[in-house]
């Protein structure tokens, strides 16, 4: 079946079953339930509000005669009062929070009154009022409100609202309560299907709606996301202003809007409301949090990770997004969240939990006193620091020398050159050199030693080895950014980067991972793909420095995918780089000692929704 879609259709059918002709109502209801149909075209909205004469009696304090009968003149007075009442108490606003222009209100239908209506029969007499609103352009969002009852009323006035888009197959149906704005989204290119559509068609349409709204499909719901990472637990909350106002005082000059100065005034109170509530324990200890961001969003915003433009927002449809960070010195082993910020309008919260690569959902419920979520680590530990790339250098060319024989010959020559005569004969004077010569001949193939060959260049490292060395170094560099603590990150970088270049590379890569479109968030390194690379002359990157003879230059083009995740949305950006590097063997390990960036460009930026791990999606 269609899951949430089927449930939505069931609720729609249930509410629609209340939409019956007035003549079939046979039992009086103790509180008025108004039925409203809003038909939306690209040019206008026409609204039919159906009610009972009981509405007039309840809302306008009509006076019956001594026989408890409302006389026709009194009813007509109530009908006129109700026309103005509906125009004021029923509102439709655009995405900016401005009310639509009302073109007119008229009484479209009224049951015959005869000589009057007894109070006990008021529920048997219907009224229908038609309203017309002007639309300057096809709307994407409309927000509906009704204030048919006062705060002092024992029971609120209820309204069953159906919203029918002109080219859509299925209307949107919901119960509209006082002080609970209802925002409806309209898709003119891909409207809702009819109930006769197949399961596959409904599933495809529902998935398209999720993608278009990045999964935030309800404009009256509270969304809560709990992220569990190596050094941080992050709680992200998206809550409608109309819901938040029931718990936090939002002072304002105009009831319908919260302007910039009022947002700043409310900021501290909102932050305190969530910092002091919803406590989080990490490894059994309650942790103090900090507010990373707090933004006020209009209804037309889809990506809540983007920096929201500063502007006044409508109270009826705006939302507050707050990101709370709770640090952890080591990967958390247990996490406990207690949601205690329920209110009369916030009784249930759907919590999405993203613990590393695992995703699950749970419901925190005030009614069932189930406001606690607990998580236990399956044994996650910090990644190992990148290992140095050992410099296994090719042997140097050696020259084999018969050092014993050469010494003997040298001594023989010295002996022959001595002109001083000894007491012996000339024949005896040649005995020693001859013996040395014989020793040199005999020792020539046996007694030898090796010294560096000054006439041969060292063997060059093969192209395959060079490729392998550089690939390990580059992956080590990006792998270092798995660490969030700067000291650990620098230590990891030092395994592959040498000297003053360390800070330069750190800043270059950090800048490349920064996503300005996501509020300056630091992306996590994903896939690193070396597209092509080859040995290059060292002169291209460092022409003025004397280096180890086994050093080499390397020209490379590679891509890096980085991800930022907030509010259940994964934002992935892929950048392409081209650069020339100098690589040297230092202290027994290969190190990058110089880099010259040739080109940097963005290839793509995309957003996808986080999926449930256990759903197989």
C-alpha positions in Angstrom: 0.0 0.0 0.0 1.0 3.6 0.0 1.9 4.0 3.7 1.5 7.6 4.7 -0.4 8.4 1.6 -3.1 5.7 2.4 -3.3 7.1 6.0 -3.8 10.6 4.6 -6.6 9.4 2.3 -8.2 7.6 5.2 -8.2 10.8 7.3 -9.5 12.7 4.3 -12.4 10.3 3.8 -13.2 10.4 7.6 -13.4 14.1 7.7 -15.2 14.3 4.4 -17.8 12.0 5.9 -18.8 14.9 8.1 -19.7 16.8 5.0 -23.4 15.8 4.7 -26.4 17.9 3.7 -27.8 19.9 6.5 -31.2 18.4 6.3 -29.7 15.0 7.3 -28.5 16.4 10.6 -31.0 15.2 13.2 -29.2 15.6 16.5 -28.2 19.0 17.8 -24.5 19.4 18.6 -23.4 21.2 21.8 -20.7 23.1 19.9 -20.8 24.4 16.4 -18.8 22.6 13.7 -18.4 24.8 10.6 -17.8 23.2 7.2 -15.8 25.2 4.7 -14.8 24.5 1.1 -12.1 26.7 -0.5 -11.7 26.3 -4.2 -8.4 27.7 -5.5 -7.8 28.7 -9.1 -4.8 30.6 -10.4 -6.8 33.9 -10.3 -9.0 33.7 -7.2 -10.2 31.7 -4.2 -13.9 31.1 -3.7 -15.0 29.9 -0.2 -18.3 28.5 0.9 -18.8 28.4 4.7 -21.7 26.3 5.8 -23.2 26.6 9.2 -26.3 26.5 11.3 -28.6 29.1 12.7 -27.1 27.9 16.0 -23.9 29.7 14.9 -25.7 33.0 14.9 -27.2 32.3 18.2 -23.9 31.4 19.8 -21.7 34.0 18.2 -24.0 37.0 18.2 -26.1 36.6 21.3 -29.4 36.6 19.5 -32.5 37.2 21.7 -35.4 34.8 21.5 -38.9 35.8 22.3 -40.9 34.6 25.4 -41.6 31.3 23.6 -37.8 30.7 23.1 -38.3 31.3 19.4 -35.9 33.4 17.3 -38.1 35.6 15.2 -37.3 36.3 11.5 -36.2 39.9 12.1 -33.8 38.8 14.9 -32.4 36.1 12.6 -31.9 38.6 9.8 -30.1 40.9 12.2 -27.8 37.9 13.1 -27.3 37.1 9.4 -25.9 40.6 8.7 -23.7 40.4 11.8 -22.4 37.0 10.8 -21.4 38.3 7.3 -19.0 40.8 8.9 -18.0 38.2 11.5 -16.9 35.7 8.9 -15.0 38.4 6.9 -13.0 39.3 10.0 -12.6 35.9 11.7 -11.8 33.7 8.6 -8.5 34.8 7.0 -6.5 33.6 4.0 -2.9 34.9 3.8 -0.2 34.5 1.1 3.3 33.2 1.6 4.5 36.7 2.9 1.7 36.7 5.5 -0.4 39.4 3.8 -4.2 38.8 3.7 -5.7 38.2 0.4 -8.0 40.9 -0.9 -11.6 40.1 -0.1 -13.8 40.9 -3.1 -17.1 40.3 -1.4 -19.2 38.2 1.1 -22.8 37.2 0.3 -25.4 34.9 1.9 -25.8 32.2 -0.7 -28.4 29.9 1.0 -30.7 30.0 3.9 -33.4 27.5 5.0 -36.9 28.9 5.0 -37.6 30.7 8.3 -41.4 30.7 8.4 -42.6 32.6 11.5 -39.5 31.9 13.4 -37.3 29.1 14.6 -37.4 27.5 18.1 -34.1 27.3 19.9 -34.2 23.5 19.9 -34.4 23.4 16.1 -31.5 25.8 15.3 -29.3 22.9 14.1 -31.9 22.0 11.5 -31.5 25.3 9.6 -28.5 25.9 7.4 -26.7 29.0 6.2 -24.2 29.2 3.4 -21.9 32.2 3.0 -19.8 32.7 -0.2 -16.6 34.7 -0.1 -14.3 35.6 -3.1 -10.6 36.5 -2.8 -8.4 38.0 -5.5 -5.1 36.3 -6.4 -2.4 38.4 -8.2 -0.7 35.2 -9.3 -1.0 31.4 -8.9 -0.1 30.8 -5.3 2.4 28.2 -4.0 1.3 28.6 -0.4 -1.9 29.8 1.3 -2.4 29.9 5.1 -5.9 29.6 6.5 -6.9 30.7 10.0 -10.3 30.9 11.8 -11.0 32.7 15.1 -14.7 31.8 15.5 -14.4 31.4 19.3 -12.9 33.5 22.1 -10.2 32.5 24.5 -12.8 32.4 27.3 -15.0 29.9 25.5 -15.2 26.5 27.2 -14.9 24.6 23.9 -13.2 25.9 20.7 -15.1 26.4 17.5 -14.2 23.7 15.1 -14.0 23.9 11.3 -13.7 21.1 8.8 -11.7 22.7 6.0 -11.5 21.3 2.5 -9.1 23.0 0.0 -9.6 22.0 -3.6 -7.0 23.1 -6.2 -8.6 23.7 -9.6 -6.6 21.1 -11.5 -6.1 18.6 -8.7 -7.9 15.3 -8.3 -8.1 15.1 -4.5 -8.9 17.9 -2.1 -6.9 18.6 1.1 -9.0 18.1 4.2 -8.1 19.0 7.8 -9.6 20.2 11.0 -8.9 23.9 11.4 -8.9 25.0 15.0 -8.7 28.5 16.5 -5.1 29.8 16.9 -3.8 27.0 14.8 -2.9 28.3 11.3 -3.0 25.8 8.5 -0.7 26.2 5.5 -1.4 24.4 2.3 1.0 24.0 -0.6 -0.2 24.1 -4.2 1.6 22.5 -7.1 0.2 23.7 -10.4 2.5 21.6 -12.6 2.1 18.4 -10.7 -1.2 18.5 -8.8 -2.6 15.9 -6.5 -3.9 12.7 -8.2 -7.4 11.4 -8.0 -8.3 8.6 -5.6 -8.7 6.3 -8.7 -4.9 6.6 -9.3 -2.9 3.4 -8.8 -0.7 2.6 -5.9 2.4 3.1 -8.1 1.2 6.5 -9.3 0.5 7.7 -5.8 3.9 6.5 -4.5 5.7 8.3 -7.4 3.7 11.5 -6.8 4.3 11.4 -3.0 8.1 10.9 -3.6 8.2 13.9 -5.9 6.5 16.0 -3.3 9.1 14.9 -0.7 11.9 15.8 -3.0 10.4 19.2 -3.8 10.0 20.1 -0.2 13.2 18.2 1.0 11.1 16.0 3.2 9.6 18.9 5.3 6.0 18.3 4.1 4.0 19.6 7.0 3.9 23.3 7.8 2.3 22.9 11.3 4.5 20.0 12.6 7.5 20.2 14.8 10.6 18.4 13.3 13.4 17.2 15.6 16.7 15.7 14.4 19.3 14.2 16.7 22.8 13.7 15.2 25.4 11.6 17.0 29.0 12.0 15.8 32.5 11.4 17.1 32.9 14.6 19.0 29.4 16.1 19.0 25.8 15.4 19.7 23.7 17.9 17.7 20.0 18.6 18.2 18.1 20.4 15.4 14.6 21.6 16.0 12.2 23.2 13.5 9.1 24.6 15.1 6.2 26.8 13.8 6.1 30.3 15.4 2.4 29.7 16.2 3.3 26.6 18.3 6.4 28.2 19.9 4.3 31.2 21.0 2.4 29.0 23.4 5.6 28.5 25.4 7.7 31.6 24.7 6.6 35.2 24.9 7.0 36.8 21.5 6.4 40.5 22.0 5.4 42.4 18.8 3.7 45.6 17.6 1.6 43.9 14.9 0.0 40.6 15.9 0.4 39.1 12.4 4.1 39.6 12.0 7.4 39.4 13.8 9.8 42.1 12.5 13.6 42.2 12.6 13.9 44.0 15.9 11.3 41.8 17.5 13.2 38.7 16.3 16.4 39.9 18.0 14.5 40.6 21.2 13.0 37.1 21.1 16.2 35.3 20.2 17.6 35.1 23.8 14.4 33.8 25.2 14.0 31.2 22.5 17.6 30.0 23.0 17.1 29.8 26.8 13.9 27.9 26.3 15.6 25.1 24.5 19.0 25.2 26.2 17.4 24.9 29.6 14.9 22.3 28.4 15.3 19.1 26.5 18.4 18.0 28.5 20.9 15.7 26.8 23.2 13.3 28.6 26.3 11.9 27.1 27.8 8.8 28.8 25.6 9.4 31.8 26.6 13.1 32.3 24.3 16.0 31.4 26.1 18.2 28.9 25.8 21.9 28.5 24.9 22.9 25.0 25.6 25.9 22.8 23.4 27.5 20.1 25.1 27.1 16.7 22.4 28.8 14.8 18.9 30.3 15.2 17.0 31.5 12.1 13.5 32.7 11.4 12.1 31.1 8.2 9.2 32.0 6.0 6.9 29.3 4.6 8.5 29.4 1.2 11.9 28.2 2.5 12.8 24.6 1.7 16.4 24.3 2.6 16.8 25.2 6.3 20.6 24.7 6.2 20.9 27.8 4.0 21.3 31.2 5.7 17.9 32.6 5.9 17.5 36.2 4.6 16.7 38.6 7.4 13.2 39.9 7.0 10.0 40.1 8.9 8.0 36.9 9.0 4.3 36.1 9.4 3.3 34.6 12.7 0.8 32.3 11.0 3.2 30.4 8.7 6.8 31.2 9.8 9.1 28.7 11.6 12.1 28.9 13.8 15.1 26.6 13.2 17.5 26.2 16.0 20.7 24.0 16.1 22.1 23.1 19.5 25.5 21.5 19.8 26.6 19.3 22.8 30.4 18.5 22.7 31.9 15.1 23.5 35.6 14.5 24.2 35.4 11.0 22.7 32.9 9.1 20.6 29.7 8.8 22.7 28.9 5.4 24.1 25.4 6.4 25.4 23.1 9.3 24.6 19.9 10.2 26.4 17.5 13.0 25.2 14.6 14.0 27.5 12.0 16.1 25.6 10.3 18.2 28.2 9.2 21.2 26.1 5.7 19.9 25.4 2.7 22.3 25.5 -1.0 22.3 25.0 -0.4 22.6 21.2 2.7 20.4 21.2 1.9 16.9 22.5 3.9 14.7 20.2 7.3 15.0 18.4 8.6 12.8 15.7 12.3 12.4 16.3 14.8 11.4 13.6 18.0 9.9 14.9 21.1 10.0 12.7 23.9 8.1 14.5 26.9 8.0 12.2 25.5 6.1 9.1 22.5 4.6 10.9 19.1 6.4 10.7 15.9 5.6 12.7 12.8 7.4 13.9 10.8 7.4 17.1 7.9 9.3 18.6 8.1 11.3 21.8 4.7 11.6 23.3 3.4 13.8 26.1 0.1 12.0 26.5 1.7 8.6 27.0 4.5 10.1 29.1 7.1 8.8 26.6 9.4 11.8 26.3 12.7 10.0 26.6 15.0 8.6 23.9 18.1 6.5 24.7 20.9 5.4 22.4 23.8 3.0 23.0 26.8 2.8 20.7 27.4 -0.5 18.9 31.1 0.0 19.6 32.2 2.9 17.3 35.7 4.2 17.8 37.8 7.0 16.4 39.5 6.3 13.0 43.2 5.6 13.2 45.5 8.4 12.3 47.0 8.1 8.7 50.3 6.2 8.6 53.4 7.6 7.0 54.3 6.4 3.6 57.6 4.6 4.0 60.3 5.8 1.6 61.8 2.6 0.2 64.3 4.0 -2.2 66.0 2.2 -5.0 69.6 1.1 -4.4 72.3 3.6 -5.5 74.7 2.5 -8.3 77.8 1.1 -6.8 81.3 0.7 -8.2 83.2 -2.5 -7.3 86.9 -1.8 -6.7 89.8 -4.3 -6.0 91.1 -2.1 -3.2 93.7 -4.7 -1.9 95.3 -5.1 -5.4 95.3 -1.4 -6.0 97.1 -0.8 -2.7 99.6 -3.5 -3.5 100.3 -1.9 -6.9 100.6 1.5 -5.3 103.1 0.2 -2.8 105.1 -1.5 -5.5 105.3 1.6 -7.5 106.5 3.5 -4.5 109.2 0.9 -3.9 110.4 1.1 -7.5 110.6 4.8 -7.4 112.9 4.8 -4.4 116.4 5.6 -5.8 118.3 5.1 -2.6 120.4 2.0 -2.9 120.5 -0.5 -0.1 123.6 -2.7 0.8 122.2 -5.5 -1.3 122.3 -5.9 -5.0 120.0 -4.4 -7.6 118.3 -7.8 -7.9 117.3 -7.8 -4.3 115.9 -4.3 -4.7 113.2 -5.6 -7.0 112.1 -8.5 -4.8 109.6 -6.4 -2.8 107.8 -4.7 -5.7 107.6 -8.1 -7.4 106.0 -9.7 -4.4 103.5 -6.9 -4.1 102.6 -7.3 -7.8 102.0 -11.0 -7.4 99.8 -10.2 -4.3 97.9 -7.7 -6.4 97.2 -10.2 -9.1 96.1 -12.9 -6.8 93.8 -10.6 -4.7 92.3 -8.8 -7.7 89.2 -11.1 -8.0 88.9 -11.9 -4.3 89.4 -8.9 -2.1 87.1 -6.1 -3.4 85.0 -3.3 -2.0 82.0 -1.2 -3.2 81.8 2.6 -3.4 79.2 5.0 -5.0 79.6 5.1 -8.7 80.3 8.7 -9.7 79.8 7.9 -13.4 76.2 6.4 -13.2 73.0 8.2 -12.3 70.8 6.6 -9.6 67.9 4.4 -10.8 64.7 6.3 -11.2 61.6 5.2 -9.3 59.1 3.6 -11.6 56.0 5.4 -12.8 53.8 2.8 -11.1 55.6 3.4 -7.7 55.3 7.2 -8.1 51.6 6.9 -8.7 51.1 4.7 -5.7 53.2 6.9 -3.4 51.3 10.0 -4.4 47.9 8.4 -4.1 48.6 7.3 -0.6 49.8 10.8 0.4 46.8 12.5 -1.1 44.3 10.2 0.6 46.1 10.7 3.9 45.8 14.4 3.5 42.0 14.3 3.0 41.7 11.5 5.5 43.2 13.8 8.2 40.0 16.0 8.0 38.0 13.2 9.7 39.4 14.6 12.9 37.6 17.7 14.2 40.1 18.7 17.0 42.8 20.9 15.3 45.6 19.3 17.2 44.6 15.8 16.1 44.0 17.1 12.6 47.5 18.7 12.4 49.2 15.6 13.7 47.4 13.5 11.0 48.4 16.0 8.3 52.0 15.9 9.5 52.2 12.3 8.4 52.1 13.5 4.7 52.9 17.2 4.7 56.2 18.7 5.7 57.3 22.0 7.3 55.7 25.3 6.6 53.5 23.8 4.0 51.4 22.2 6.7 49.4 25.4 7.6 49.0 26.4 4.0 47.5 23.0 3.0 45.3 23.0 6.0 43.8 26.4 5.1 43.5 25.5 1.4 41.6 22.3 2.0 39.5 23.8 4.8 38.4 26.6 2.5 37.6 24.1 -0.2 35.4 22.1 2.2 33.5 25.2 3.4 30.0 25.4 2.0 29.0 29.1 2.1 25.5 28.2 0.7 25.0 26.1 3.8 25.8 28.8 6.3 29.5 28.3 6.1 29.3 24.7 7.4 32.4 22.5 7.2 31.8 19.6 4.8 32.8 16.1 5.6 35.2 14.5 3.1 33.6 11.8 1.0 35.1 10.2 -2.0 38.5 11.3 -3.3 39.0 10.3 -7.0 42.3 10.8 -8.8 41.3 11.3 -12.4 44.8 11.4 -13.9 48.4 12.0 -12.6 51.9 11.7 -13.8 55.5 12.5 -12.9 56.4 16.1 -13.6 59.7 18.1 -13.5 60.4 19.5 -10.1 61.2 22.8 -11.8 57.4 23.3 -12.3 56.7 23.6 -8.7 60.0 24.4 -7.0 62.8 25.6 -9.3 65.1 27.3 -6.7 65.6 24.6 -4.0 68.1 21.9 -3.8 66.3 18.6 -3.0 67.1 15.0 -2.3 68.1 13.2 -5.5 65.1 10.8 -5.2 62.6 13.7 -5.0 60.0 13.9 -7.8 57.4 16.3 -9.1 53.8 15.1 -9.7 51.1 16.7 -11.7 47.6 15.6 -10.7 43.9 16.2 -11.4 41.4 14.9 -8.8 37.9 15.4 -7.5 36.7 15.6 -3.9 33.1 15.1 -2.7 32.2 16.8 0.5 28.9 16.5 2.4 27.0 18.7 4.9 23.9 17.4 6.6 21.2 19.3 8.5 17.5 18.7 9.0 17.7 15.2 7.3 19.1 16.7 4.1 22.4 15.6 2.7 24.1 18.4 0.7 26.9 17.1 -1.5 29.3 19.3 -3.4 32.0 17.9 -5.8 35.1 20.1 -6.6 37.8 19.4 -9.1 41.4 20.4 -8.6 44.5 20.4 -10.7 47.9 21.0 -9.1 51.7 20.2 -9.2 53.4 18.8 -6.1 56.9 18.3 -4.9 57.4 15.0 -3.1 60.6 14.2 -1.1 61.9 11.4 1.1 62.5 12.9 4.5 63.5 11.0 7.6 62.5 7.7 6.0 59.1 8.8 4.8 57.6 10.4 1.7 56.4 14.0 2.3 54.7 16.6 0.2 56.9 19.7 0.5 55.5 22.1 -2.1 52.2 22.5 -4.0 51.1 24.8 -6.7 47.3 24.9 -7.5 46.7 25.2 -11.2 42.9 25.1 -11.3 39.9 24.7 -8.9 36.3 24.5 -10.0 33.0 23.2 -8.8 31.5 20.3 -10.8 28.1 19.8 -9.1 26.0 20.5 -6.0 23.1 18.3 -5.1 20.7 17.7 -2.2 19.2 14.4 -1.3 17.1 13.1 1.6 18.4 11.0 4.3 16.7 7.5 4.2 15.9 5.2 7.1 18.6 2.6 7.5 16.2 -0.2 8.6 13.7 0.4 5.8 15.9 -0.8 3.1 15.4 2.4 1.2 
